[in-house]
Amino acid sequence: MTATILDGKAFAARLRQRIAGDVERLRADGITPGLAVVLVGEDPASAVYVRNKGRQTREVGMKSVEHRLDAGVAQDALLTLIGELNADASIHGILVQLPLPGHIDSAAVLDAIDPAKDVDGFHVLNVGRLATGQKAMVPCTPLGCLMMLRDHHGSLSGMEAVVVGRSNIVGKPMAQLLLGDDCTVTVAHSRTRDLTGVVRRADIVVAAVGRPGMVQGDWIKPGATVIDVGINRVDAGEGKTRLVGDVDFDGAVRVAGAITPVPGGVGPMTIACLLANTLTACCRAHGLPEPEGLTP
Ligand SMILES: Nc1nc2c(c(=O)[nH]1)N[C@@H](CN(C=O)c1ccc(C(=O)N[C@@H](CCC(=O)O)C(=O)O)cc1)CN2
């Protein structure tokens, strides 16, 4: 068996096109959704993500604002900037790129963002709302995974899902979203006993541990759907590097029913869902109907 490849790049392109149509209609009514992205420091990967976020925001017709702060910036200065963005009516979404330098209390910064503008869904109020099944801003990567799973399967009801990884950004919100779609959900992690056996019983495996190739092909139940959230840069020899996921793709593709590649799987959906959340936040701010299909 060779798995169906779930093409996140193409899915994200379609989603951006649809968002661009919605933005065009809003702009005709005098409303331009605005997204502010804050980057602290010079982490090269973060700089690329922020650049791509700005470009894609402009491409769908939204207003894009970027704030680049020195790695040594004082936490108070960052909080002041967030306060200004909270008060700016032309900004509907605020995102602080992670990770932040060690001297900054990330939770304090994320919780300073107006929950209505928290397009990352990391504010504790949005975390609580998602966990209790209320209307929330939902973290972009898990939202993208859910969209791809629903697109492939239709209903996820009754499926056995295993999320490997318990981060606040992916693992925990992913588990909440799958629960919301009536899956039976297990959150596994590096200390899980018999991890192989736990993964083997899953109809849906979401791997988000940040360890290259950790989930082996023979851990996968034949026909299962595998969503690989890992983005690991590894040595490819001759001074080059390449991106690999948390799943051993070559092994898993022979067993799974469907699988996301790395690159070109979940990654592109992260930024597309950021744009989706910004559009949703803008509509909510203006008391307009929610755009369909962009929230769980
Ligand atoms: N505030 C946030 N910080 C971070 C988030 C986040 O959602 N919010 N997620 C990640 C990084 N990230 C977005 O910020 C992100 C990661 C990967 C991709 C992506 O498109 N990946 C491509 C490959 C890109 C490459 O060649 O390097 C792919 O998988 O095909 C987009 C966004 C951590 N920080």
The ligand as an SDF file (V2000), in Angstrom:
LIG
                    3D

 34 36  0  0  0  0  0  0  0  0999 V2000
    3.7470   32.8790   17.4020 N   0  0  0  0  0  0  0  0  0  0  0  0
    4.0230   31.7050   16.7880 C   0  0  0  0  0  0  0  0  0  0  0  0
    5.2720   31.2450   16.7760 N   0  0  0  0  0  0  0  0  0  0  0  0
    5.5310   30.0500   16.1630 C   0  0  0  0  0  0  0  0  0  0  0  0
    4.5020   29.3360   15.5150 C   0  0  0  0  0  0  0  0  0  0  0  0
    3.1910   29.8520   15.5630 C   0  0  0  0  0  0  0  0  0  0  0  0
    2.2100   29.2370   15.0490 O   0  0  0  0  0  0  0  0  0  0  0  0
    2.9950   31.0400   16.2000 N   0  0  0  0  0  0  0  0  0  0  0  0
    4.7980   28.1740   14.7910 N   0  0  0  0  0  0  0  0  0  0  0  0
    6.1700   27.8430   14.4950 C   0  0  0  0  0  0  0  0  0  0  0  0
    6.7610   28.4320   13.2550 C   0  0  0  0  0  0  0  0  0  0  0  0
    5.8510   28.7920   12.1650 N   0  0  0  0  0  0  0  0  0  0  0  0
    5.1130   29.8890   12.2640 C   0  0  0  0  0  0  0  0  0  0  0  0
    5.3520   30.7890   13.0160 O   0  0  0  0  0  0  0  0  0  0  0  0
    5.8940   28.1130   10.8980 C   0  0  0  0  0  0  0  0  0  0  0  0
    6.6090   26.9580   10.7230 C   0  0  0  0  0  0  0  0  0  0  0  0
    6.7060   26.3520    9.4620 C   0  0  0  0  0  0  0  0  0  0  0  0
    6.0860   26.9000    8.3550 C   0  0  0  0  0  0  0  0  0  0  0  0
    6.2270   26.3320    6.9840 C   0  0  0  0  0  0  0  0  0  0  0  0
    5.6060   26.7900    6.0650 O   0  0  0  0  0  0  0  0  0  0  0  0
    7.0990   25.3360    6.8110 N   0  0  0  0  0  0  0  0  0  0  0  0
    7.4220   24.8100    5.4760 C   0  0  0  0  0  0  0  0  0  0  0  0
    8.9320   24.7140    5.3310 C   0  0  0  0  0  0  0  0  0  0  0  0
    9.6050   26.0540    5.4990 C   0  0  0  0  0  0  0  0  0  0  0  0
   11.1120   25.9570    5.3620 C   0  0  0  0  0  0  0  0  0  0  0  0
   11.5810   25.6340    4.2840 O   0  0  0  0  0  0  0  0  0  0  0  0
   11.7890   26.2310    6.3680 O   0  0  0  0  0  0  0  0  0  0  0  0
    6.8510   23.4150    5.2920 C   0  0  0  0  0  0  0  0  0  0  0  0
    6.6810   22.6920    6.2940 O   0  0  0  0  0  0  0  0  0  0  0  0
    6.5860   23.0690    4.1530 O   0  0  0  0  0  0  0  0  0  0  0  0
    5.3520   28.0530    8.5410 C   0  0  0  0  0  0  0  0  0  0  0  0
    5.2730   28.6490    9.7750 C   0  0  0  0  0  0  0  0  0  0  0  0
    7.0670   28.2590   15.6600 C   0  0  0  0  0  0  0  0  0  0  0  0
    6.7910   29.5650   16.1290 N   0  0  0  0  0  0  0  0  0  0  0  0
  1  2  1  0
  2  3  2  0
  2  8  1  0
  3  4  1  0
  4  5  2  0
  4 34  1  0
  5  6  1  0
  5  9  1  0
  6  7  2  0
  6  8  1  0
  9 10  1  0
 10 11  1  0
 10 33  1  0
 11 12  1  0
 12 13  1  0
 12 15  1  0
 13 14  2  0
 15 16  1  0
 15 32  2  0
 16 17  2  0
 17 18  1  0
 18 19  1  0
 18 31  2  0
 19 20  2  0
 19 21  1  0
 21 22  1  0
 22 23  1  0
 22 28  1  0
 23 24  1  0
 24 25  1  0
 25 26  2  0
 25 27  1  0
 28 29  2  0
 28 30  1  0
 31 32  1  0
 33 34  1  0
M  END
$$$$
